[in-house]
Amino acid sequence: MTQTLHIIGGGMAGSEAAWQAANMGVQVVLHEMRPKIGTFAHQTEYLAEMVCSNSFRSDDDEQNAVGLLHWEMRAAGGLIMHMADQNALPAGGALAVDRDAFAQAVTERLLAHPNIQLARDEIRSLPEEGTWIIATGPLTSDALGQAIAQETGAEALAFFDAIAPIVYFESIDMRKAWFQSRYDKGETEEERKAYLNCPMTRAEYEAFIDALLAADKTEFHEGETAGYFDGCLPIEVMAERGRETLRHGPMKPVGLTNPHAPDVKPYAVVQLRRDNALGTLYNIVGFQTKMKYGAQTAVFKIIPGLEDASFARLGGIHRNTFLNSPTLLDDQLRLRSKPHIRFAGQITGVEGYVESAAMGLLAGRMAAAELLGARLDAPPRETAMGALVHHITGGAEAKTFQPMNVNFGLFPPIDAKGGRRGRRDRYKAYTDRAKDAFNAWLGHAGRDAA
């Protein structure tokens, strides 16, 4: 009798895990509680819905660790990367996608797979038998979250994550804003329209900072502590760190020339990135926020070009739960106290869409191999996937464990061979070594599965 793999959560990690396991010949039941039970951030019933940015970040597989992770997932037949490529939007050197088209495409491919069954239900407790993957992401339901906390013997760690607002293009004043990718990345007209820019004088910037600091903000409940992931800080938290922080972060004015006033250097620039293929929606880059809705509309309309802005979605903040994985998970992503349960995605302590999907890819393959009577080890540490899974299952210091994006600092150092390498040569050496190691792992993985 064929054993079944059950996966809880239809986000990036759960969708990728289901795809990988099903393609290895395993029957999969994918459990997703939406739309019966909604969340703060999700707006549709699609699987793999993107709720924060619409970007998978850099697609450079020779100079960037996340670009290398893209390459590895494509090499492994990853569904998430395939659908991202099919629904890509111009975004300079980044990979951004049409949010709804991407999620719809992922959903359709999974529903069409003969080995995958979608169950629209909520799993409220930890299963006692069978083979399971929990990939519930940053918005794990209260009931399941409590069950996980009870099993692990401590409260699950948590930090607060924020999402950025989205603006209707037709409401942007193009007499003040202009199209341009920073440093003119991209050669086509479509690529030039990937980003919109709104310039600020020093006086406008100072007024914006004043309004931002004074705005009404979401307060935390008594007993909650706010530990933010640095890659997704609310804009007002950045401003509180110093009045110039934003001007050296998401509002930096470098690599841009205002065609409305080419001889005037903006003091700061607000960038908006195209959010859908039609070009009707743009999200404000780096403007994730915990301001209350009324305050958001007032503060953001201070930005030149957005005085009459109409918002398709305002920003928000939600609790993001993750495990202390170095303590709780083994190198197969299994819960040490209940090894029939694996975890995948953001709940394991990786940060980012691609990193989450990558952990789903590994968990799905590992679980399927186990059901087929084999063992699949993680890729070597020299690879992006291997570096990530090693970090979360033992490489990180458990006492200070925090969510982590993939980066070359997680990789074993490159031997300089008697001399210092420049950064570009060093990064190229990392990616060349990783690709060789990952291709070798894929070959072994294929033979082991067979």
Backbone torsions as a table, in degrees:
resi	resn	phi	psi	omega
1	MET	NA	131.9	-178.5
2	THR	-70.9	129.8	175.9
3	GLN	-83.0	153.6	-175.3
4	THR	-113.1	140.6	173.1
5	LEU	-97.3	126.6	176.6
6	HIS	-104.3	133.1	179.9
7	ILE	-124.1	127.1	179.5
8	ILE	-101.0	117.4	178.6
9	GLY	109.0	119.8	-177.3
10	GLY	-104.2	34.6	175.6
11	GLY	-83.7	-154.9	-178.7
12	MET	-59.2	-49.8	-175.6
13	ALA	-67.9	-46.6	-179.4
14	GLY	-63.8	-40.0	178.8
15	SER	-63.7	-44.8	-179.9
16	GLU	-66.7	-40.6	178.9
17	ALA	-61.3	-43.5	179.4
18	ALA	-61.5	-44.4	-179.0
19	TRP	-62.0	-47.0	-177.7
20	GLN	-64.7	-46.3	-178.5
21	ALA	-65.9	-42.4	179.6
22	ALA	-62.5	-38.2	179.4
23	ASN	-70.4	-16.8	175.0
24	MET	-89.0	1.5	174.7
25	GLY	97.4	9.0	-179.1
26	VAL	-92.5	140.9	173.3
27	GLN	-76.3	133.1	-174.6
28	VAL	-125.0	134.3	167.6
29	VAL	-112.5	117.8	-179.3
30	LEU	-100.4	115.9	-177.1
31	HIS	-96.8	120.5	178.5
32	GLU	-133.1	124.3	-174.4
33	MET	-78.8	-21.4	177.6
34	ARG	-76.2	146.1	3.9
35	PRO	-91.0	2.6	-179.7
36	LYS	-59.3	-41.1	178.0
37	ILE	-126.0	118.1	-176.7
38	GLY	-88.2	177.0	174.6
39	THR	-129.4	171.3	178.5
40	PHE	-60.9	-40.2	-168.1
41	ALA	-96.1	-31.0	-175.5
42	HIS	-75.7	145.4	-179.1
43	GLN	-120.9	-14.0	-177.4
44	THR	-126.8	178.7	175.0
45	GLU	-100.2	4.2	-178.3
46	TYR	-67.1	149.0	169.6
47	LEU	-74.7	156.1	178.5
48	ALA	55.3	36.7	177.1
49	GLU	-70.7	134.3	179.0
50	MET	-91.1	121.5	-174.0
51	VAL	-110.1	-10.5	179.8
52	CYS	-111.4	-106.5	176.2
53	SER	-76.7	167.2	171.1
54	ASN	-107.9	19.0	-175.2
55	SER	-113.2	140.5	172.1
56	PHE	-95.3	11.2	177.2
57	ARG	69.9	-158.5	-169.9
58	SER	-61.1	140.7	176.9
59	ASP	-106.8	13.6	-179.1
60	ASP	-80.8	106.4	-175.0
61	ASP	-89.1	9.2	176.9
62	GLU	-113.2	-22.8	-174.7
63	GLN	-125.5	1.8	-173.4
64	ASN	-139.5	134.9	-176.0
65	ALA	-66.7	-38.8	179.3
66	VAL	-71.7	-33.1	173.9
67	GLY	-62.7	-38.0	175.1
68	LEU	-63.3	-40.6	177.8
69	LEU	-63.1	-38.1	172.7
70	HIS	-54.5	-49.1	-177.3
71	TRP	-59.1	-45.2	-178.7
72	GLU	-63.0	-40.9	-178.9
73	MET	-68.9	-37.2	174.5
74	ARG	-63.1	-43.2	-179.4
75	ALA	-62.1	-30.5	-179.2
76	ALA	-89.3	9.7	179.3
77	GLY	70.7	35.3	-177.0
78	GLY	-68.0	131.3	178.8
79	LEU	-67.5	-42.5	-176.0
80	ILE	-60.7	-46.1	179.7
81	MET	-68.5	-37.3	179.4
82	HIS	-62.9	-44.7	179.3
83	MET	-71.2	-32.0	175.4
84	ALA	-64.5	-42.5	178.7
85	ASP	-63.6	-38.5	-178.5
86	GLN	-72.3	-21.7	-177.2
87	ASN	-120.4	30.0	-176.4
88	ALA	-72.1	149.0	173.8
89	LEU	-115.6	153.1	174.8
90	PRO	-59.5	131.9	-179.2
91	ALA	-156.5	39.2	-179.1
92	GLY	63.0	-127.5	-179.8
93	GLY	-88.8	3.5	-179.5
94	ALA	-95.1	167.2	173.4
95	LEU	-110.6	102.1	175.6
96	ALA	-110.4	153.3	-175.7
97	VAL	-130.2	157.9	169.9
98	ASP	-72.0	109.9	-168.9
99	ARG	-52.5	-55.5	-175.9
100	ASP	-72.5	-40.2	179.9
101	ALA	-62.9	-39.7	178.3
102	PHE	-61.8	-52.0	-177.4
103	ALA	-63.0	-39.8	178.7
104	GLN	-64.0	-40.2	-179.5
105	ALA	-66.2	-42.4	177.1
106	VAL	-60.8	-44.9	-179.1
107	THR	-60.5	-46.3	-178.6
108	GLU	-63.0	-41.0	-179.9
109	ARG	-66.3	-40.1	179.6
110	LEU	-68.0	-42.7	-179.7
111	LEU	-65.3	-26.7	-178.7
112	ALA	-83.2	-10.9	-176.7
113	HIS	-76.4	128.2	-176.2
114	PRO	-65.9	-18.7	-178.2
115	ASN	-97.5	5.3	-176.0
116	ILE	-118.6	129.5	174.2
117	GLN	-117.1	131.8	178.3
118	LEU	-98.8	123.7	177.7
119	ALA	-112.8	117.1	178.9
120	ARG	-86.4	82.6	-178.9
121	ASP	-149.3	164.7	177.7
122	GLU	-104.8	127.7	172.4
123	ILE	-94.1	118.5	-170.2
124	ARG	-102.0	-10.1	-178.4
125	SER	-140.8	166.9	179.2
126	LEU	-76.3	126.2	179.5
127	PRO	-62.9	144.2	-177.8
128	GLU	-94.3	-13.7	179.7
129	GLU	-151.3	168.9	-177.6
130	GLY	94.8	-170.2	178.2
131	THR	-120.8	121.4	-170.6
132	TRP	-133.1	150.0	168.2
133	ILE	-125.1	127.6	174.7
134	ILE	-100.9	115.9	-177.4
135	ALA	-132.5	52.5	-171.8
136	THR	-84.9	-3.5	171.1
137	GLY	70.0	-162.0	-174.9
138	PRO	-74.1	-11.4	-177.0
139	LEU	-116.9	46.9	175.7
140	THR	-55.9	136.7	-177.9
141	SER	-62.7	154.7	-177.5
142	ASP	-57.0	-44.6	-176.1
143	ALA	-64.5	-47.5	-179.6
144	LEU	-68.5	-38.5	177.7
145	GLY	-59.6	-41.4	178.3
146	GLN	-65.9	-37.4	179.0
147	ALA	-65.8	-39.9	177.6
148	ILE	-65.3	-44.2	179.9
149	ALA	-62.0	-39.6	179.7
150	GLN	-65.9	-39.8	-179.0
151	GLU	-70.3	-38.3	-176.5
152	THR	-81.4	-7.9	174.4
153	GLY	82.8	5.1	179.9
154	ALA	-156.7	160.8	175.4
155	GLU	-61.4	136.9	174.2
156	ALA	-62.8	139.9	176.6
157	LEU	-64.8	155.5	-179.7
158	ALA	-153.6	149.8	169.3
159	PHE	-136.9	175.6	-177.3
160	PHE	-106.4	133.8	-176.6
161	ASP	-117.9	145.9	-175.1
162	ALA	-126.9	152.0	179.8
163	ILE	-118.4	150.0	-173.8
164	ALA	-92.0	155.9	179.1
165	PRO	-77.3	158.6	177.7
166	ILE	-122.2	134.4	-174.3
167	VAL	-113.8	141.5	172.6
168	TYR	-72.8	128.4	-177.5
169	PHE	-57.2	-40.6	-175.0
170	GLU	-62.4	-17.2	-178.7
171	SER	-94.5	1.8	-179.5
172	ILE	-90.4	134.3	-179.3
173	ASP	-82.2	102.2	-176.9
174	MET	-78.3	-0.7	171.0
175	ARG	-75.3	-16.7	177.8
176	LYS	-113.3	-36.3	-179.2
177	ALA	-88.6	163.7	176.6
178	TRP	-151.0	158.1	177.3
179	PHE	-85.4	130.0	171.3
180	GLN	-176.7	132.4	170.3
181	SER	-83.5	144.4	-178.5
182	ARG	-57.6	133.5	-175.7
183	TYR	59.5	21.0	176.6
184	ASP	58.1	37.2	176.1
185	LYS	-67.5	132.0	-177.3
186	GLY	99.8	137.7	-173.9
187	GLU	-107.4	-21.7	-175.0
188	THR	-90.0	165.5	177.1
189	GLU	-61.5	-38.3	179.2
190	GLU	-62.5	-42.8	179.9
191	GLU	-67.4	-34.2	178.8
192	ARG	-68.7	-24.2	179.0
193	LYS	-92.6	10.4	179.9
194	ALA	-69.1	-29.4	-178.0
195	TYR	-129.2	143.2	171.2
196	LEU	-111.3	147.3	-177.2
197	ASN	-127.7	135.1	177.6
198	CYS	-119.9	113.5	-174.1
199	PRO	-84.3	153.8	176.3
200	MET	-131.6	139.2	167.6
201	THR	-77.7	172.3	178.0
202	ARG	-62.2	-41.5	-179.6
203	ALA	-64.3	-40.3	179.3
204	GLU	-66.4	-40.3	178.7
205	TYR	-63.2	-45.8	-179.4
206	GLU	-62.8	-39.3	178.1
207	ALA	-65.9	-38.2	178.4
208	PHE	-64.1	-45.7	179.4
209	ILE	-61.6	-43.0	178.1
210	ASP	-58.1	-46.4	-179.1
211	ALA	-65.7	-38.8	-179.6
212	LEU	-62.9	-45.1	-178.5
213	LEU	-69.6	-30.0	-176.9
214	ALA	-88.8	-10.2	-172.7
215	ALA	-67.4	151.9	174.7
216	ASP	-69.5	134.9	-175.6
217	LYS	-127.9	158.2	176.8
218	THR	-65.9	130.6	179.2
219	GLU	-97.1	150.2	177.8
220	PHE	-83.0	151.7	176.7
221	HIS	-69.6	155.2	-179.9
222	GLU	-57.6	132.7	179.1
223	GLY	93.7	-13.6	178.3
224	GLU	-86.7	142.8	174.4
225	THR	-116.7	144.1	-176.2
226	ALA	-101.7	105.5	172.4
227	GLY	-111.8	107.1	-175.6
228	TYR	-88.6	146.6	169.1
229	PHE	-78.1	126.8	-171.5
230	ASP	-61.3	-25.0	-179.8
231	GLY	-77.0	-7.4	-178.2
232	CYS	-140.5	44.7	-179.7
233	LEU	-68.0	137.7	170.0
234	PRO	-57.4	143.8	-174.7
235	ILE	-61.6	-34.3	-179.3
236	GLU	-72.5	-27.3	175.2
237	VAL	-69.0	-39.8	175.1
238	MET	-61.3	-42.9	-179.0
239	ALA	-63.4	-34.9	179.6
240	GLU	-66.6	-19.0	179.9
241	ARG	-80.9	-7.2	178.9
242	GLY	151.2	142.1	-172.9
243	ARG	-64.5	-23.7	-178.7
244	GLU	-94.2	-3.8	-174.7
245	THR	-57.6	-46.6	-177.8
246	LEU	-66.1	-33.8	-178.5
247	ARG	-69.6	-17.8	176.6
248	HIS	-107.5	7.1	179.1
249	GLY	-121.2	-119.5	-175.8
250	PRO	-65.9	-17.9	-178.1
251	MET	-105.9	20.5	-179.0
252	LYS	-65.4	139.5	-173.6
253	PRO	-92.3	10.6	-172.7
254	VAL	-80.3	152.1	175.3
255	GLY	73.3	18.9	-175.6
256	LEU	-136.9	143.5	176.1
257	THR	-130.8	125.0	-178.2
258	ASN	-79.4	111.5	-178.3
259	PRO	-67.3	-20.0	177.2
260	HIS	-73.6	-23.8	179.3
261	ALA	-152.0	71.3	-171.8
262	PRO	-61.7	-21.5	-178.8
263	ASP	-92.4	-1.1	-178.4
264	VAL	-107.7	120.4	178.7
265	LYS	-83.4	117.8	178.5
266	PRO	-61.5	147.0	176.5
267	TYR	-77.4	-31.5	176.7
268	ALA	-154.1	157.9	-179.9
269	VAL	-137.8	129.6	172.5
270	VAL	-93.8	125.0	178.8
271	GLN	-103.4	142.6	173.3
272	LEU	-121.7	136.4	-178.2
273	ARG	-109.1	136.1	178.7
274	ARG	-54.2	133.7	-172.6
275	ASP	-111.8	-14.1	177.7
276	ASN	-146.4	165.1	-174.8
277	ALA	-65.7	-30.7	-179.9
278	LEU	-71.1	-18.0	-177.0
279	GLY	73.1	22.7	-180.0
280	THR	-92.3	-14.3	-177.5
281	LEU	-127.2	138.6	176.0
282	TYR	-134.4	132.7	176.7
283	ASN	-97.8	146.6	-176.9
284	ILE	-83.4	111.9	-170.3
285	VAL	-65.6	125.0	176.2
286	GLY	78.1	8.9	-175.0
287	PHE	-102.9	33.6	170.2
288	GLN	-59.0	143.6	-168.6
289	THR	-151.3	154.9	171.5
290	LYS	-113.2	13.3	175.4
291	MET	-65.3	148.5	174.1
292	LYS	-67.4	156.5	-172.2
293	TYR	-55.2	-46.9	-178.6
294	GLY	-62.0	-39.1	178.9
295	ALA	-66.8	-37.6	179.8
296	GLN	-58.9	-50.2	-177.2
297	THR	-62.5	-37.6	179.9
298	ALA	-68.3	-46.3	-175.9
299	VAL	-70.9	-44.3	-176.1
300	PHE	-70.2	-24.0	178.0
301	LYS	-77.5	-3.0	171.0
302	ILE	-73.4	-25.2	-176.3
303	ILE	-66.2	126.6	178.4
304	PRO	-56.3	127.9	-177.5
305	GLY	98.5	-17.0	-179.8
306	LEU	-113.5	17.2	-177.8
307	GLU	-59.2	-32.2	179.8
308	ASP	-114.2	26.1	-175.7
309	ALA	-61.1	141.7	173.2
310	SER	-115.0	132.5	-171.1
311	PHE	-103.7	126.3	173.6
312	ALA	-75.8	-29.7	176.8
313	ARG	-154.9	134.2	174.3
314	LEU	-90.3	164.4	-179.6
315	GLY	-74.0	172.8	-179.7
316	GLY	-166.9	179.9	-177.5
317	ILE	-139.2	143.0	178.5
318	HIS	-146.0	159.2	178.7
319	ARG	-77.2	133.8	-176.1
320	ASN	-119.6	112.3	-173.3
321	THR	-98.2	137.3	175.0
322	PHE	-146.3	158.8	-178.6
323	LEU	-86.0	156.6	165.9
324	ASN	-83.7	77.6	-170.3
325	SER	-60.2	-36.6	179.3
326	PRO	-57.9	-27.4	179.4
327	THR	-89.8	-35.7	-167.3
328	LEU	-98.9	-25.4	-174.2
329	LEU	-110.8	146.6	173.7
330	ASP	-91.2	-175.8	-174.9
331	ASP	-73.7	-1.4	173.6
332	GLN	-102.9	11.4	-178.4
333	LEU	65.9	21.1	179.4
334	ARG	-91.5	144.7	173.6
335	LEU	-68.6	121.2	-173.6
336	ARG	-57.5	-36.8	-177.1
337	SER	-81.1	-18.1	178.4
338	LYS	-142.7	78.7	-171.2
339	PRO	-67.2	-5.2	174.1
340	HIS	-80.6	-2.6	179.3
341	ILE	-115.3	124.1	171.9
342	ARG	-105.2	159.7	173.2
343	PHE	-119.8	151.2	179.4
344	ALA	-149.8	156.2	174.8
345	GLY	86.9	-159.6	-173.2
346	GLN	-61.4	-26.9	-179.1
347	ILE	-64.1	-18.5	178.4
348	THR	-82.5	-10.7	180.0
349	GLY	101.9	19.2	167.6
350	VAL	-97.5	156.3	-177.5
351	GLU	-124.9	130.9	177.6
352	GLY	115.6	149.8	-179.7
353	TYR	-58.7	-47.6	-174.5
354	VAL	-68.4	-44.5	178.4
355	GLU	-60.1	-41.0	179.1
356	SER	-62.7	-47.3	179.2
357	ALA	-63.0	-36.4	179.7
358	ALA	-63.4	-40.7	176.9
359	MET	-68.0	-30.6	172.9
360	GLY	-65.9	-41.9	178.4
361	LEU	-58.2	-47.0	-179.6
362	LEU	-67.7	-45.1	-178.9
363	ALA	-61.8	-41.4	178.9
364	GLY	-62.4	-44.3	179.3
365	ARG	-68.1	-41.8	-179.7
366	MET	-64.0	-44.0	-179.9
367	ALA	-66.0	-41.5	179.4
368	ALA	-64.3	-42.4	178.6
369	ALA	-59.8	-42.6	179.4
370	GLU	-61.5	-43.8	178.3
371	LEU	-64.5	-27.5	-179.8
372	LEU	-90.3	6.3	175.1
373	GLY	86.8	19.8	-179.3
374	ALA	-127.0	175.4	174.2
375	ARG	-124.8	131.4	177.2
376	LEU	-113.9	114.6	176.7
377	ASP	-78.2	157.9	176.8
378	ALA	-65.1	157.3	175.4
379	PRO	-60.3	160.6	179.3
380	PRO	-59.2	155.0	-179.4
381	ARG	-63.4	-18.7	179.1
382	GLU	-72.0	-12.9	178.6
383	THR	-93.2	163.4	178.8
384	ALA	-65.4	-46.2	179.3
385	MET	-63.6	-43.4	-179.0
386	GLY	-64.4	-39.5	178.7
387	ALA	-63.4	-41.9	179.8
388	LEU	-65.1	-49.7	-175.3
389	VAL	-68.4	-32.9	175.8
390	HIS	-66.2	-41.2	-179.3
391	HIS	-60.2	-46.8	-173.7
392	ILE	-80.4	-18.4	-177.6
393	THR	-109.1	17.5	175.5
394	GLY	159.0	-20.9	-178.2
395	GLY	-76.1	-26.5	-178.6
396	ALA	-87.2	155.3	175.0
397	GLU	-76.4	118.8	-173.6
398	ALA	-60.4	-36.7	-175.4
399	LYS	-66.6	-27.9	-176.4
400	THR	-117.8	18.8	-174.0
401	PHE	-62.2	128.7	177.1
402	GLN	-138.2	156.0	179.2
403	PRO	-55.0	144.4	-172.4
404	MET	-137.7	132.2	167.0
405	ASN	-77.3	158.0	172.8
406	VAL	-65.9	138.7	176.9
407	ASN	-158.8	158.9	-175.3
408	PHE	-66.2	-16.5	175.9
409	GLY	-66.1	-16.5	178.0
410	LEU	-86.4	-11.5	-175.0
411	PHE	-88.2	151.3	170.1
412	PRO	-58.2	139.3	-176.5
413	PRO	-59.1	151.7	176.0
414	ILE	-85.7	134.8	176.0
415	ASP	-71.0	121.5	-178.4
416	ALA	-74.9	-9.5	177.0
417	LYS	53.7	52.0	173.0
418	GLY	85.6	-3.4	-179.7
419	GLY	-152.2	159.6	179.6
420	ARG	-80.2	137.5	176.5
421	ARG	-96.4	148.6	168.4
422	GLY	-70.8	162.9	-175.7
423	ARG	-59.3	-44.3	-178.4
424	ARG	-62.7	-42.6	178.5
425	ASP	-66.0	-38.1	-179.1
426	ARG	-66.4	-45.6	179.4
427	TYR	-64.8	-38.6	177.9
428	LYS	-64.1	-37.0	177.4
429	ALA	-65.4	-40.2	176.2
430	TYR	-59.0	-47.3	-174.3
431	THR	-73.4	-36.5	176.7
432	ASP	-62.4	-46.3	179.4
433	ARG	-61.9	-41.7	-178.3
434	ALA	-64.3	-43.1	-178.1
435	LYS	-64.2	-40.9	177.2
436	ASP	-62.6	-44.6	-178.6
437	ALA	-66.6	-38.7	-177.8
438	PHE	-71.1	-40.0	176.7
439	ASN	-61.7	-39.5	177.5
440	ALA	-64.8	-41.1	178.1
441	TRP	-63.5	-42.9	178.0
442	LEU	-59.1	-40.8	178.6
443	GLY	-62.8	-44.0	177.8
444	HIS	-66.5	-41.7	-178.5
445	ALA	-61.8	-41.2	179.0
446	GLY	-63.8	-41.0	179.4
447	ARG	-68.6	-39.6	-179.7
448	ASP	-65.4	-40.1	179.6
449	ALA	-65.2	-35.3	179.9
450	ALA	-70.6	NA	NA
